[in-house]
Amino acid sequence: MLKKEVLRNRNDFSRIYRRGRSVGERYVVLFFMKNGLEYNRTAFLASKKVGNSVQRNRARRVLRECWKKHQDILPAGYDFIIIARNTINGRKCQQVQESLDSAVRKAKITKPVR
């Protein structure tokens, strides 16, 4: 992931939380909003409710890996915040992938199929 494709600014996070839409699933919560840019920006979060630093880092790594599969089906111009729920602990990547797939389907933001 390129540096310009990572959300870092506090104002961006606040704007997405206030005005963006959200979709919840068993292991993840997906916040999203149009950003007016030609590329997507993404952030992966895991709060202290997920566990200690090892568990939080693993949760973020799993989310990043699962998110790579969605890069081709998502249109450009969105900001995404993907938050790990505390139920993600001990789950395999396949289970998290299914939860993330379901969240993206619920959000209805995929590219039209040609």
C-alpha positions in Angstrom: 0.0 0.0 0.0 1.4 3.4 -1.0 1.7 6.1 1.6 -0.9 8.3 -0.1 -3.4 5.5 0.2 -3.2 5.4 4.0 -5.5 7.5 6.1 -3.6 9.3 8.9 -5.1 12.7 9.4 -7.3 13.1 12.5 -9.7 15.4 10.6 -10.3 12.7 7.9 -11.2 10.2 10.6 -13.6 12.6 12.3 -15.2 13.5 8.9 -15.7 9.8 8.0 -17.2 9.0 11.4 -19.5 11.9 11.3 -20.7 12.0 7.7 -19.8 8.5 6.3 -21.8 5.4 6.3 -21.0 2.2 8.3 -21.7 -1.5 7.9 -21.2 -4.0 10.8 -20.4 -7.6 10.5 -19.4 -10.3 12.9 -15.7 -9.6 13.0 -15.4 -6.2 11.3 -17.0 -2.8 11.1 -16.6 -0.9 7.8 -16.9 2.9 7.6 -16.7 4.5 4.2 -17.2 7.8 2.4 -16.4 9.4 -1.0 -13.2 11.4 -0.8 -13.2 13.2 -4.2 -9.8 11.8 -5.1 -8.7 9.5 -7.9 -7.6 6.8 -5.4 -8.9 5.0 -2.3 -7.5 5.7 1.2 -7.7 3.0 3.9 -7.0 2.7 7.6 -7.1 -0.5 9.7 -7.9 -0.2 13.4 -8.0 -2.5 16.4 -8.9 -1.0 19.8 -7.6 -2.2 23.2 -10.9 -4.2 23.5 -9.4 -6.6 20.9 -6.6 -7.5 23.3 -3.0 -6.9 24.0 -0.6 -5.5 21.4 0.2 -8.9 19.8 -3.5 -9.6 19.3 -4.2 -6.1 17.9 -1.3 -6.3 15.5 -2.4 -9.7 14.3 -5.9 -8.4 13.8 -4.7 -5.5 11.7 -2.4 -7.8 9.7 -5.3 -10.2 8.9 -7.5 -7.3 7.9 -4.9 -5.9 5.6 -4.4 -9.3 3.9 -8.1 -9.8 3.5 -8.6 -6.3 2.1 -6.0 -6.9 -0.7 -8.6 -9.1 -2.4 -11.1 -6.2 -2.6 -8.8 -3.7 -4.4 -10.0 -4.8 -7.9 -13.8 -4.7 -7.2 -13.9 -1.3 -5.4 -14.3 1.9 -7.4 -11.7 4.7 -6.9 -12.5 7.7 -4.8 -13.4 6.4 -1.4 -12.0 6.5 2.2 -12.3 3.3 4.2 -11.9 2.7 7.9 -11.9 -1.0 8.8 -12.2 -1.7 12.5 -11.6 -5.1 14.0 -14.1 -6.3 16.6 -13.0 -8.2 19.7 -14.6 -11.3 18.2 -11.8 -11.5 15.7 -9.4 -13.0 18.2 -8.4 -16.6 17.3 -10.2 -16.5 13.9 -8.7 -17.8 10.7 -8.1 -15.5 7.8 -10.9 -17.3 5.8 -13.5 -16.5 8.4 -12.4 -12.8 8.5 -12.4 -12.8 4.7 -16.1 -13.9 4.6 -17.1 -11.3 7.2 -15.3 -8.5 5.2 -16.9 -9.8 1.9 -20.3 -9.6 3.5 -19.6 -6.0 4.8 -18.6 -4.9 1.3 -21.7 -6.5 -0.2 -23.9 -4.8 2.3 -22.2 -1.4 1.6 -23.2 -1.8 -2.1 -20.1 0.1 -3.4 -18.6 -2.4 -5.7 -17.9 -1.6 -9.4 -20.6 -2.6 -11.9 -19.8 -5.9 -13.6 -19.2 -5.6 -17.3 
